[in-house]
Amino acid sequence: MNGYLVLAISAGAVLGLGVAIMIAAFMPSHPRLGDALAALDERLHRPPLSKSAPRSTWLVSLLVPWLRQLPGAVMDADLELLGIERDRFLLHRAGTALAYAVAGPVLGATLAVLDAGIGFTVPAVFSIAGAVVGWNSAGAAVGTRAERGRMEMRFALVSYLQQVSLLRFGGAGVATALTVPARLLSDSWAMRRLHDELDLAERAGEMPWEGIRRFGQRIDLTELADVSSIAATAGQDGGAVVTTLLARAESLRDELLADEQADANRASGQLSTPGAVQVFVTVAWVLYPVAMALLTSA
């Protein structure tokens, strides 16, 4: 078989599979019975659905179980924090891997046109390497976004704790003090997520600190568990929490400032290395002619 034909078929197959995966995410279908029944239970958490959430088509049902077995799994807490469904993330990850894998057939076709005389080994290696890089890069991007989101959530939690303390100092109840600031500060995505969890707990007939505790467990944020414990103690035993909440907000702010200072020092240390290399190269460039002239005259 002609080499050009094989490369064209390979590139077309990879491209067609990627297009099929993207189309499958938008194909309408009937919901599964288990998902429909779970949606009626207000006690269960339901992450916000995205407009691009994948439907249960035959292609999705075929690919998702196989994609779940591949290495490089992403934590459920990261996806929960970002509001991304795992099936949609897996399809996006597979599409990214296929897009990177197209580099192999494209390279092979280019080398064939240039008559470089290289077989199919090099393009195949590039395809495999591209697929691995694309798969891992998509997972790493989600992890990076999740860590950044947790940092933003911690900064928002400092303001939230201060507002809760002020309301408690003004005589508001524990439940009211926990609910009102999340609604008033809902201009940020962190407070909107917290408000959604508090609203879900209220509709389920639970106390606000239960919703905060459950939310902290799902997104792996221990600071929310601390707030839940403080509020639960005040709500059940009637203890005063104004001083405790303010102290927790102060300690959390100090921790965040310390982390920011450590990151700044680390960045400054990394910037010093290129500067030292630049000085060394400049000195070598200036002294090289003089040294060569002395060695030649000697």
N, C-alpha and C positions, 0 to 999 in steps of 0.2 A: 504493500500500500504506500502511496506517495506520502512523504513526510509532511508536506503542506496540508494535505487532507487530514492527517492524524492530528496535527496541531489545531486545525480549524474545528474539528469535531470536539477535541478536548476543551478548547476555550468556549465553544458554544454550549457544551454540556454543563460546565461550571457556571456560566452566566445564566443559563436557563434554570438551573436549580436555585440560584440565588433569587431570580425573579419570581419563581414559584413560591419560595418561602415568604417573600414580601407580600405577594398577592394573597397567600393563605391567611395572613393576619387580618385581612379586611373582608374575607368571605363571610356572609351571614349564615347563621346556623341556629338550630334550636338549642336552648340551654340544657345542661344536664340536670336530671331530677334532684340529685344530691345538692348541687349548687343552688337550685331554686328553693329547696326547703331550708337550707342554711341561711338564705337571704331573708327569710321570714322571722328568724330568731334574733331579736335585738340584743340578746346577751352575748352573741358571738361578734367578734371584731371583723369588720369588712373593710379592707383597704380601699381608698378611693380609686374608682375605676378610671382608667385613662381612655381617651378616645381611640387610641391605637391598641387597646387590649386585644389579644388574639382570641379568635373564636374557636370553638371545638369542631374544626373541620377534620376530614380524614387525614390531610397532610400533617396538620398539627398533632393529631393523635398518634401519627406514625413517627414523627421526628422527636417530639418532646421526651418520651421515655428513653429514647436512645441518647439524646443530648444530656440527660440527667446522669448517665453513667460515665461521661467523660471527666477527666481530671480537671482540677482547677476550680472547684466549687466555690461559690460566693456565699457568704454568711447570710442567713435569713434576716438577721438584724439589720444588715446594710440595705437590703432590698425593702424591708419594712420602713426604715427611716426615710428612704427616697420615694416611697409609694409606688414601687415598681413590682408588677406581678412577675413571678419567676418564669412562667411560660413565655411571656413577652420578652423578658430579658434573654432567655435561652435562644429564642428565634433571632433576636438582634445580634447576639453573640455569634451564632452560626452564620448569619449574613455577613458580619464583619470578617470572619475567618475565610469565607468563600471569596469575598472581595480582595483580600490579601493573597489568596491562592491563585487568583487570575494572573498574578505577576509571572508565574512560571510559564504558562502557555504564551503570554505576550512576549516574554524574553525568548522563548524557543522560536516563535514566528519571526522575531527580529533577527535572530542569528541565522535562521534559515534563509531569509531574504538577503542577508549580507554574505551568505555562503561561507559561514565561519567554520563549517565542518565539525560542529559539536553535536553529539547525539542527544538522546532524550534524557540522559542522566542529569545534566545540569538543570534543565527546566523542571524536571520532577523534584529535584532537591529544593529548588526555589519555591515550588508550589507547596511542598510539605512545610518548609520553614515559614512561608508566608501565612499558611493556615494556623500554625502554632502561635506565631506572633500575634495574629489577629485575634485568636481566641483568648490568649492571655492578656492582651492589651485591653480588651473590653472588660474583663474581670477586674483588672487593676484600676481602670477608670472608675468603676463603680465603688471600689474600696476607697479611692481617693475622695470621691464626692461624699461618701458616707462619713469619713473622718472630718471633712470640712463641715458637713451638716451637723455633726455632734458638737463641734466647736461653736458653731452659731447657736445651737440649742443651749449650750452652757451659758453663753453671754446673755441670751434672752431670759434664761432662768434667773439670772441675777436681778434683772429688772422685775421679773414676776414675783420673786420672793420679797422684794422691797415693797411692791404694791400690796401684796397679801398682808405684810406686817402693818402697813398703814391702815388698812381696813380693819384688821383685828384691834389695833390701837384705838380706832374710832368706835368700837363696840359691835362690829359686824360679827355674825356667826362664822364658824369655821367653813361650812359649806359655801356660804355666800362669799367669803373672802377668797376662797380657792377658785370660784367660778367667774366672778366679775372681772378680775384683771385679765384673764385669758380672752374674754370677749372684748374688752376695751383696747387691748394691745394686739388685736388680730390683724394689724397691718403687715406683720412679718409672717413668713411661712411657718416658723417655729411655733408661734403663738396660735396660729390657725390649727396646726396639728394638735396642740394641747387642748384647744377649745373643742375640737371634734371629739377627742377622747373623753373630755368631761361631759359633753353633751350625750355621748353614747352611754356613759355610766348613769347619767340622770334618767335617760329613757329606759334603761334596763332596771331601774329601781335600786341602784347601788349608790354608795357614798362617793363623793368626788375623789377622795384619796385612794379608793380602790382602782378607779380608772387611771390615776397617775401611776400607781404601783404597776399595774398591768402594762401600761405604755412603756415605762422604764425597762421592764423585763424584755419586752419585744424588741426594743431598739438598742438594748445593751447600754443603758445610761444609768449608772449607779446614783447620780445626783437626784434623779427623780424618785428613786426608792427612798432616799433619805428624807425628801420632802414629804413623801407619803407616810413614812413612819412618824414624823413630827406631827403632821396633821391628824393622823389616826389617834395618837396619844391625847391630843387636845380634844378631839371629838368624842372619844370614848370615856376618858377620865376627867375631862373638863380642865385640863392643865393649861397654864398660860404659855403661849408659844411665840409671843412677839419678840422677846429677847433671843429665843432660840433661832427663829427664822432670820432675824437680822444678823446674828452671828454666823449662820450658815451662808447667807448671801455674802458677807464680808470674806469668809474663808474661801468661798468659791471664786470670788473676784481676785483674791490674792493668788490663788492657784493659776487662774487664767493669765494674770499679769506675769507670773513667774514663767509660765510656758512661753509667752510671747517674748520675754527677755531672753530665754534660752534659745529660741529660734533665731532671734536677732544676732546673738553672739555666734551661733553656728554659721549663719550666713556671712557674718563679718570675717570669720576664720576662713571660710571657703573663698571669699574674695581676695584674701591676702596671697593665696597661692599664685593666681595668674599675675598679680603685680610683681611678685618676686621673680617669676619666670621672665617677665618682660624686662625687668632691670638686668637680669643675667644676660639675656640675649642682646640688649643694647650695649652693655659693657663689652661683651665678646665681639660685637660688630665693630666697636671703636678700637679695641686693642688688637684685633686680628691683623690689620695691615702693619701696625708697628712691630708686632712680634715676627711677622714674616720678613719684614725688612731687616730686622736684627739678625735673624737666622741666616738670611741670604748673604749679608755682608760678612758674617763670621765665617 
